[in-house]
């Protein structure tokens, strides 16, 4: 079943709580920013996502999984470079 961009946005934006996220599009691609709403600090920003990757619920789920993996990798990297107290 084909999804509209509005449906894809709603699914993606609700998938990262307690973090906030926003997704926007231009004529051929989408951008996703995942951030901490309390501080405004970006956790992940991905641009150039082909809109065809958001066509079905399965496509959207796959993208959400990939974004979660990226967040996990980013968080591990942040922990690794924190100064030892």
N, C-alpha and C positions, 0 to 999 in steps of 0.2 A: 504494500500500500504506500503510495507516494505521500510524503509529508510536505506541508508548506514551510517556508522559512520561519514563520511565526510559531508553528508547532515545534520545530526543531529548536528554536531559541528558548522556548518555555522549558523544554526537556533539559537542555544543556544548563540553563541558568539555575534550575532547581537541583542539579546533580552534585553540587560541590559544597553544600552547607557543612560546617558553619562558615566557610568562606563564601564570598559573593562572587558573582561572575556576570559579565556582560558580553553579548555577541552582537556584532554588527556586520553589515554586508555592503559591498559595492556591486557593480554590475556582474562580476564573475567570481568573486571570492568572499570569504568571511574572515573575520578576526575575532579572537576570543581572548578576553582578559579575565584572569582569576585573581582575586585580591582579597585582602583582609579589610572588611568594611570599617572596622574600628580605627585602623591606622592609615588606610588607603594604600598600604604597601602591596605592590604587585607580587604575586607568587609565580605567575606564569602568563606569558603573552605569546600567542601564536597567530600569525597572519598568513594570508595566502591559501586558506583552506578552500579547495574547490567545492563549489556549491553542490555538485553532483554527489559529494560524500555525505550529504545531508538528505538524501532522497527517501530513505525508508527508516523505520524504527530501528531495524538491525544496524544500518549504517550509522545512525546517531549513537546507538549503544556502543558500537565499536570505537567511535571517536571519543566518547566519554571515557571508556576504558583506557585508551591511549593517553588521554590528558591526565587521568589519575596516575598512570605509571610515570609520566613526566614529572608530575608534582612530587611523587614519592622520591624520584631520583634527585630532584632539586632540593628537597628537604634533607636528604641524606648528605648531599654536598654541603649544605649550610651547616649541618651539625659537625661535619669533618673539619671545617675551617674555623670553628669557634675557638677563641683562645681558652686555654686551660686555666682554671682558677685555682 
